[in-house]
Amino acid sequence: MTPDAWPPAGADDWLALVEQTLRGRDLGELSSTTRDGIEIQPLYTDGPERPAAAAAAADPRRSAKGWDIRQPHRLAAAGDALEELRSRVEEDLAGGATSVELDIAEGVDAAGLDRLLSGVDMAVTPLALAPHADMDAAHALLVLAARRGAGLAPGSSLGLDPLGEWARSSRRMDCAEAAEWAAQNVSSGSLAPGVAAFTVDVTRYSDAGATEAQALGWATATGVAYLLALVETGVPADAAAGLIGFRLAATADQFVTIAALRAARVMWSRVVTVSGGSEQAARQYQHAVTAAHMYSRRDPWVNLLRGATAALAAGVAGADSVTVLPFDHASGAVDADGSSGRRLARNTQLLLLEESHLARAADPAGGSFYVESLAEELASAGWRVLQDVEASGGIEAAIEGGALAAAMEESWQRRLGALRTRSEPLTGVSEFPFLDDPDPTRHGSNEAEDAAGLPVRRLAEPFEDLRDAADRHQSATGKRPAVWIAALGSTAAHSTRTAWAQNLLAAGGIETQGATGVDSPVAAAADFAASGLAVAVISGTDDMYRLRGTATASALAEAGASFVALACDPGTPADLLATLQSAGVGEVWHDGIDAAATLERLHRTLGVA
């Protein structure tokens, strides 16, 4: 049959196949919701008639030149070796990076920057200062550009973000002073078109636990504050909008990231145009950064997948520049100079640009019913957050009064609950952890220390803390904490729940022994007693539990088990569980339990500090 001869298929045909696959279960089981309560449907057959994102498109020049591959570099103290950092910057640029972001310490002046950037053509290579509130650093970069005579390349940014720094550090900052300084440099010609003075750092909010809509609303409110401050100094709306760039988080949730970046452009375009700016000026400059909070210390190689997915999403969404953090960003470099992490971060983007040609399409996500619908809903939700902030006095009032921090804490606690119950699973951490992961010698973390205000809340931390405690126990005793699995019946019968229990225990750094299947309670007790362990977990089917569960639990207790747990399902009959608990089962474990709390209790039982 040729393709032309295939019968047309519609939504009803798809639904019929889905219902056949679901075998009586409800179609709603295929739906999910975002952290903002937006429903993700299993199928989209329609979308917005006139998608707002289509009118707030990305820079069309991307299809010719791609996006900037922006590599981050950090100088932790003014006395650090500038020559070493200079060589790393030049290595990145020679290896395919097209842009540099510098996180420099206070006290680095124009002479220090000149040494650091001695091999960089500032008129060609966009340079961005990581978000900060130090006008001396911004001034130093401008002074250096003036000395070299060619100015800063378009796409560069001085990185001033006084309100973001206020939120992050709890030190009050004044954006009016920064706006006045920027206006003076615009008037003098030191700040050329295409170079931003301000960076609205959305990653501060995302890394502290904000939802996508919250981050969008607060970022736009921050942009509004900078825009108003610049206009009040006499800078025209078009020029003021061009002085503001946005630094957004890209996560491994691919489609939510695509929709969020599109929603950010929609919201900013609306702000600028109602402020009297042109449609050209309303185009938002977006620097997407793979979110630090999604990086794990344990099994850091999985971060390569997270970073690649986030980079792909940022590219599809139309970001102007993209930073992929090294896979060992949270764990510390796996080699002495961090070159492996930086190289793989660069190459991730080079593959997307030069082999997948991802930037060749002007708007890869345009026309997708799913993406367009989600972008509209996120923009609407983010706009409501913006309106609430403005109604309460603006972003400064939200920061100073604690409303922003309180809202973020509430959002984080909800997400923390999902992480602890593993309803939001983390591969290599809470799901499929590599228990025997060799912990290579680290050469210092790339993460900055948490400030007094908004922290960086990594998703993996609850389970990494458990793994760290188990490792300390092993170092102190010479043995990894362990439990015995009394698997009832044949491998085919018990393997599903046995594997589930082993996966759960490994997330807490606990190894399992046994798990081979026994044919009687007496055999289970004998094997357990021979192991010398103190804790046992029973696994098997519900039918096997009815047949041997009670006797097995009693036999294990008589054999010296100080604690017995049972692996089951949420739907295991309550009467069966009650019978087993009366026979000595201390806890029942199944999907949906607070896995972190369960493992914390088990650690105490096993003497893990």
N, C-alpha and C positions, 0 to 999 in steps of 0.2 A: 504494500500500500504506500503510495506517495504521500508526502505531507499535505498536498492539496486535497487529497481524498479523505483525510482524517475528519471525522465528524466534529463540529464545534463543541467545545466544552464550556459550560458556564458554572456559576457559583453553586447551582443545585447539584451538578454532577460532582463537584468537589465535596460538598457537604455529604452526599450519599457515600462517597468513599471514606470520608472521615468517620461517619457514624458506624460504618462497617468495621473500621479499625478500632474504634472506642468500645465496641461490644457492649452497648447499653449505657456506658458512662455519659455524663453530661458534657456537651461541647464547651461549656464554660470552664472546664478543667484545663483547656488549652490557653485560656486567657491569663494574663498576669497584670500586675500594676507596678508603676514606677514608685519611687520613694515619695513623689508628690501626689500619689493617688490617681495618676492618669492610667486608664486601662489600656493595655496592649492587647489588641484583638488578634485572634489566630489568622484572620484573613481580612484584607482591605480591598473592597471592590469599588471604592469611590474615595475621593479626597476633596479638599477645598476647591471650589470653582475657580477662584483666583488666588493661588497661594501667595501669601505675603512675602515669603522668602524669595520669590521670583523677582520681586521689585527691589530687593535688597541683596543683590548678587555680589559674589566675590569679585576681586579684581580680574577683569578679563585677560590681563597680560600674563596671568599664571599659565595659560595654555601654551604660551611660547617659551617662557623661562622657568616654569615650575615654581615651587615655593622655596624659600630660603631654608637651607639645612643649618640650623642655628645650634652651635655647640656651646654648652655652658662651661665656664671656668671660674674657680673660686680662689681668691687670695684671702686667707683667713686673718692675716695680720700684716701690717705694713712692713715688718722686717722679714717676711717670708722671701724665699729665693725667687726673685723676679725672672732670672735667667731660665730657671727650670720651668716656670709657668710659660714664659715666652716660647720655649721650644715646643711645649705641648700645643699651644695655640697654633703655631706654624705647622706642626705635624697634622693637626686636624684640618687646616685649610688645604694643605697639600694632599690630604687623603679624601677630599670631596666635600668637606663642609664649605658653605658659602657665606656664613655669617657667624658672629661670635657674641655671646652674652657673658659679661664680666660681672662677677660678684666680688667687689673689691672692698678692702677694709678701710676704715677711716684713716686719714693721714696719708693716703697715696695721692701725690700731687701730679701736676702735668709732666714733670720730669720723670717720675716713676712710670706713668702711663706711656711716655715716649719710649722708655727702655722696653717695657712690656710689649709694645706694639711696633717695635722697630722694623719688623719684617712684614707689616700689614699695610696695604694701600687703603687708607681710610676713606678715600674718595670712591673706591670701588666696592669694598667689603663692608656691608652694614655692621655697625657695632651697637650693641645695646648694653646699658648698665642694668643689672638685675634690680628689681624694684627696691627702692630705698627712699630716704628722706634727707639725704646729705647733699645740700646744694653745692658744697665745696667740691664734691666728686663730680657732679654734673658740670660745674664751672671748669674743672680741670680738663675734662674731655673736650669742651668747647675751645679752651685755650690751646690745647694741643692741635686741634683741627685748624685753628687760625694760624698757628705757627707753621704748619705744613703747607698752608696756602690753598688747599683744594676743598676744604670743608668736609662734612660728613656725608657718607653715601645715603641716598634715599632708603628708607626702611630702618635707619638707625633710630635709637631712642636714648634719651638721657635718663629714663627710668624713674623719674620722681613720682612717688606715690605716698604722700604724707598721710592721707587718711587710711590707706591700707596698713601703713607702718604703725599708725596709732592703734588700729584694731589689733594688730599682731603683737605689739609690744606693751600696750597699755600706757604708753607715753604720749601725752597730748601733742598733736601736731597742728599747724596752721597752714591750710592750703592757700590762703590769700597771699602770704609772703612768697610762696613758690610761684604763684600765678603772676605776681608783680615782676619777679625776677625773669620769668619766661617772656613776659610782654616786652621788657626792656631789651632782651636779646633778639626778639622778633623785629623790634623797631630798628636795632642797630645792624641787622642783617646777619648776626651770628647764627641765628636759628633759621635755616633755609627751609623752604617747603619740602615736605616729604620726610622731615625729621621730627619725631615726637619729643615733647618735653615731659609729658606725663604718661605713666603706664598704670592702668587700672589692673591690679593683680588679682584676678578672680581665683587663682589657685590657693590663696590664703584662706578663702572661705571654704572651698571644696575640701582642702586637706584638713580643715578643722571640723568637718562633719556636715556641712550645709548640703541641702538637697539641690538638684539642678535649678529648680525655680527660685529658690532662695539666692543661690549664687548669681543667677541672672539678674534678679531684682536689685540686689545689693551692689552688684557691679555697675548696673545702669545708674543707680542712685549716686554712686561715687563719680561716675562720668558726668552726671548732671552737675554735681558740685564743682568739679574742675571746669566744666564749660562755663558755668555762671561766673566763677571767679575770674576766668580769663576775659569774658565779655565785659565784666565790670571794670577791668583795667583799660578798656578801649580796644581790645582785639576784636575784629569782626567775627561774626559767627562762623563763617566758612573757614577762616584761618584758625580760629580757636578749636574747631572740631578736628582739624588736621594736626593739632599739637597733642592729641590724646590717642593713645593706642591701648589695646586690651590684651591681657595675657591670660589665656583660658586653659582650664584643665581638660585634658583628653584622657578618657578611661578605657578600660577593656570592654565596657558596655558599648559596643560599636554603634548601634543605631541611635541610642540615647545621646551619645557624643555628637554624632552628625546632626541630629535634630537640635541639640542645645546650641551648637555654634551657629546654625542657621537662625535660630530664635534670637540669639544675641545680636545678629546683624539687623534683624527686623526691629527689635526694640530700640537700638541706637539710631537707626535711620529715622524712626518716628520722632525721637527726641530732637535730633538735629534739625529736621525739616520744620517742626513746629516752633523751633527756636529761631527760624529765619534762615537756616542754612540751605544750600543747594543740594540736589540729589547726589551730585558728585562728591560734595564734602561729607555727605551723610554715610558714605561707604566706610564701614568699620575696618580698621587695621587689626588683624587677629594674629597673635602669636600663641600657638597651641603648645602646651607642655604636657608630656605624659605625667599623670598625677602621681606625686610622691607617695600618697597614702595607699596606693595599690601595690607597692613594691614590698616583697617579703625578704626577710633575712634568711630564712630557712629555704633550702632548695632554690637558690636565687636564679637558677637557669630558667625556671618557669617565667621569670620576669621578661625574658626575651619574647615570649609569646604575648604577654600583656603589653609590652612596649610596641611590638609590631602591630597588634590589633588597634591600639590607640592611635598610632601614627597613621595607619590606613584610614581610620575614621576621620582624623583631622584633615588629611589630604582630600578625602571625598567631600568633606564639609566646606572646603574652600579656604583653609587657613593660609595666610600670607607667609608665615614662617613657622617651623615646627622644631621643637626640641624633644628628642628622645633621651630621657635620662638613662645612664648606663644601667645594665641589669644588676650590677652590684652596688647600686646607689645606697641601699639601706644596709647592706651587710658589710660594706667596706670592700675596697678593691681586692680582687683575687690575685693581682700581681703588684709588684712594687710601685709602678708608676701609673697604674690605672689604665694602661693603654688598651687592654683587651676590651674593657667595658666601653671606652670611647670609640674604638674601632667598630665594634658591633652596633653601637648606636648610630654611627654614621652610615654604615652599610645597610642597616635596616631601611633608611630613607632612600639611599641610592638605588636599592632594589625596586622600591615602589616607584621611583621617578624614572629610572633609566631602563629597567627591564619590564615593569608593568605599565609604564607610561601613564601613571595615574592622573597626572596633571593635564594631560592632553585634552580631556573632556572639560568643557567650560563649567558644567554643573552636573557631575555624575549622578547625584541623588535627585535632581530635578525631575518631577513627574511621578516619583514613587508615592503612591497613595499613603503608604505607611509613614514614610519620612515626612512628607508634607503635612499629614494630619498631626503627627507627633510634634513637629516643629510649631505648628499653630497653637496646639494646646500648651506647650511649654512656654511659648511667648505670652499667651494669655495669663498663665499662672505666674510667670515672672513679672508681668505688668501689674498684677494685683499686689505682689510683694513690693514693687516700686511705689505704688500708690499708698500703701500702708506706711512706708518709710517717709514719704513726702508729707503725708497727713500728720505725722507725729513730729515734724520739724526737720526732716532731712537726715542724711546719713550721719552727719556729725552728732546729732542728738541721739540717734540709735546707738552709736558707738559709746558716747559719753554716759548715757543712761543705762547701758548694759543690756538693752533690748536685743541687740544683734548677737551678743555672746549667749544670752539666755535661749534665743531661738535656735542657735547652732547646737547648744548643749542638748536641747530637747530632741532635735533631729538625730544627733549622734547616739543618744541613748536608745532611740528606736532602732537605728541601724545596728548598734551593738547587740541588741536582742536577737536580730536576725543572724548576725555572725555567730553568736554563741550557740544558737540552736541549729546552725548550719543550714538554715533555709536560704542563706546567702553563702554558698560554699566557696572555699578558696583552695584551688588545686595546689597540691604540694604542702598545704598547711593544715586545713581542717578536713580535707578530703584527699585521699591517696598520698599521704605524707610518706616521704622516704626516710624511714626510721634510721637506717644506717648511713645517712648522708654524711660523708666525711666533712668535717668543719675545717676548711682550709685556713691557713694563716691569713688574717685580714691585715690590710695596710691602711687602716683608718677609714671611717665612714665618710661618705660625701654629704651626709645630712648635716645641716646647721643645727645647733642646739635649740631646743624649744625656748621661745621667748615667754615673757610673763603673761602675755595676752592669749591669742589664739594658738593652740598647739597644733602640731602635725600628728594626726591620729591615724596611724597605719592600721589597716584592717586586720593584719595578721597578728598583731600584738597579743591578744588574749591567749592564743594557742602557742605563740612563740615563748611567752612567759612560762607556760607549762613545760615546753621542751627544754628550756634553760634549766628549770628546777630539776628535771629528770637527769639532765647531763651532769649537774652538780652532784646529785646523788650517786651517779655512776663513778664520778671522779673520787668521791669520798669513800665509797664502799668497794669499788672494783666491779660492781655488778649493776646492770641496768635494771630499774624496777620492772617486775614481771608479774603476770597472772597466768593461771591455768585455765584453758578452755576445755570444758567437758562437753564435747560434741556428741550428741546422741544420734545413733542411727548411721546410715550409709552416707558417703560423701555427697551423693546427689541430694539427699534429704537435708543435710545440715549446712551445706556449703554457703548458701546465700546469707544466712544469719551469722555464720562463723566469720565469713569475710567482712561483713558489716561490723561485727564486734572488733575484729582485728584492726580495721580501718579507724574506728573510733579510738581505740586504745593507743594506736601509733600517733594520733594527733596530740596525745599528752606525753609522748616519749616513753610509752610503756610497751614492752615486748610481750608476746604471747608464747606460751608453750602448750603442748598437747594438740588439740584441734584435729586429731586424726580420726575420730569417730570411735565410740565404744558401744558394745552391745548389751551392757547391763549396768545398773547402778553400782553393783559391787566392783566391777572393773573400773568404773569412773572414779570411785573412791580410792581404789588401790593405786591407780596411776597418779592421782592427785597427791596422795600421801608420799609416794616415791619422789615426787618433784621437789619437795621441801618448801613449796610456796605457801602463802597464807590466804590468797584470794583466788576464787574460782568464778568463772562465768559459764553458765549453761547455755548451749545453743542447739537448736533443732526446730522441728516443725511443731505446730500446735497439737497435731495428732500425737506426736511423740511425747509432748509434754503431758498430755492426758494419760498416756500409757506409762511413762517412766519418770516424769518430772518430779513428782512428790518424793518418790523413793530416792532419786538422785540427789535432790537438795538435802534430804535428811542424811544420806550417806556421806556427802561431802562435809557437812557440819560435824558428823561423828569422826571423820578422818582428820579434823583439825582446822577446817576452813574458818577463819575469823569473819569472813564476809563472802556472801554468794550473791551474784547478780544474774539476771536472766535477759537474754537477747530475744526480743519479740517484735511484733508489729503494733502500730496504733490500734489496729482492729482486733487484736487478740482478746477473746472473751473475758470480761471482767470476773466472772465466776471462776474461770480457770486460774487467773492471776491471784485471786484471793486464796485459792487452795494452795497454790505454790508458795505464796508468802507465809501462810501459816506453817508450811513445812520447813521454812528457813531461808527463803529467798528474801534478801534485804532490799534490793532495788530491781525495778524492771526498766530496761533500756530499749528505746525504739526511736525511730525518726521523729524529730520534733522536740525531743527533750533538750534542756539546756546542757549541751555537751560539755561546755567549759566548766560549769558548776559540777557536773558529774565527775569529771576528771579531777577537779580540785579536791572533791571529797575523797576520791580514790587515792590521790596523792597522800592525803593525811593518813588514810588507813595503812598505806604502804610505808609510812615514815619518811616521805619525800618532803623536804623543807622548801 
